[in-house]
Amino acid sequence: LHNGSVPTLWHLMRPAARPARFMVGGHRLDLARVGIDLAPPTDYQPWSIPAEVDTTAFGLSNSGHEVGFAGLGEAEKDALLDYLKLL
């Protein structure tokens, strides 16, 4: 979203699974979900100082942009994500 409140495209397509809090900054990429790796290995060293995104804070809501995905099943969402990876 425009405010950076959704960590991956996978989460964008699944509003109920969007995390309320997550870390950004220097994280590995999650190539499967196209975004930030929310569970990097314990020995991973971020290349910058991570900061927490708290989507309950004013202006950082992660709600919205649900209509386009509401009618899609899980297989269709996965197919769309695979297509977007090709772009």
C-alpha positions in Angstrom: 0.0 0.0 0.0 1.0 3.6 -0.4 2.0 3.8 3.3 4.1 0.6 3.4 1.8 -1.2 5.7 1.7 -4.5 3.9 4.9 -6.5 3.8 4.3 -8.7 0.7 2.0 -8.9 -2.3 0.8 -12.2 -0.9 -0.5 -10.3 2.2 -2.0 -7.6 0.0 -4.2 -10.4 -1.6 -5.1 -11.8 1.8 -6.4 -9.0 4.1 -7.1 -11.3 7.0 -3.5 -12.6 7.1 -1.9 -9.1 7.1 0.3 -8.7 10.2 -0.4 -5.9 12.6 3.3 -5.4 13.2 6.5 -6.3 11.2 10.0 -5.2 10.8 11.4 -3.3 7.8 14.9 -2.1 6.9 17.8 -4.3 5.7 15.7 -7.5 5.6 16.0 -10.3 3.2 13.4 -10.5 0.4 10.7 -13.1 0.4 10.7 -14.1 -3.3 7.9 -16.5 -2.9 5.5 -13.9 -1.4 7.2 -11.0 -3.1 8.1 -8.6 -0.3 9.9 -8.6 3.0 11.0 -11.9 4.6 9.1 -11.9 7.9 11.1 -14.8 9.4 14.7 -14.5 8.3 17.2 -17.0 9.7 18.4 -16.3 13.2 22.0 -15.7 12.0 20.9 -13.2 9.3 22.5 -9.7 9.7 20.3 -6.9 8.3 22.2 -4.4 6.2 20.6 -1.5 8.0 18.9 -0.9 11.4 15.4 -2.5 11.3 12.4 -0.5 12.3 8.9 -1.7 13.3 5.8 -0.9 11.2 2.8 -0.8 13.6 -0.3 -0.8 11.4 -2.4 0.1 14.5 -0.7 3.6 14.5 -2.5 6.6 13.0 -1.8 6.7 9.3 -0.4 3.2 9.0 -3.5 1.2 8.7 -3.2 -1.9 6.5 -6.9 -2.1 5.7 -8.4 -1.5 2.3 -7.7 -2.7 -1.3 -9.7 -5.9 -0.7 -12.3 -5.7 -3.4 -10.1 -6.8 -6.3 -9.2 -10.0 -4.5 -12.4 -10.9 -2.7 -13.8 -13.0 -5.5 -10.6 -15.0 -6.1 -9.9 -18.4 -4.7 -6.5 -19.3 -3.2 -5.4 -21.0 -6.5 -6.3 -17.9 -8.4 -4.4 -15.6 -6.0 -1.4 -17.9 -6.3 -1.6 -17.8 -10.1 -1.8 -14.0 -10.1 1.2 -13.8 -7.8 3.2 -16.1 -10.1 2.2 -13.9 -13.0 3.3 -10.7 -11.2 6.7 -12.3 -10.6 7.2 -12.5 -14.3 6.8 -8.7 -14.8 
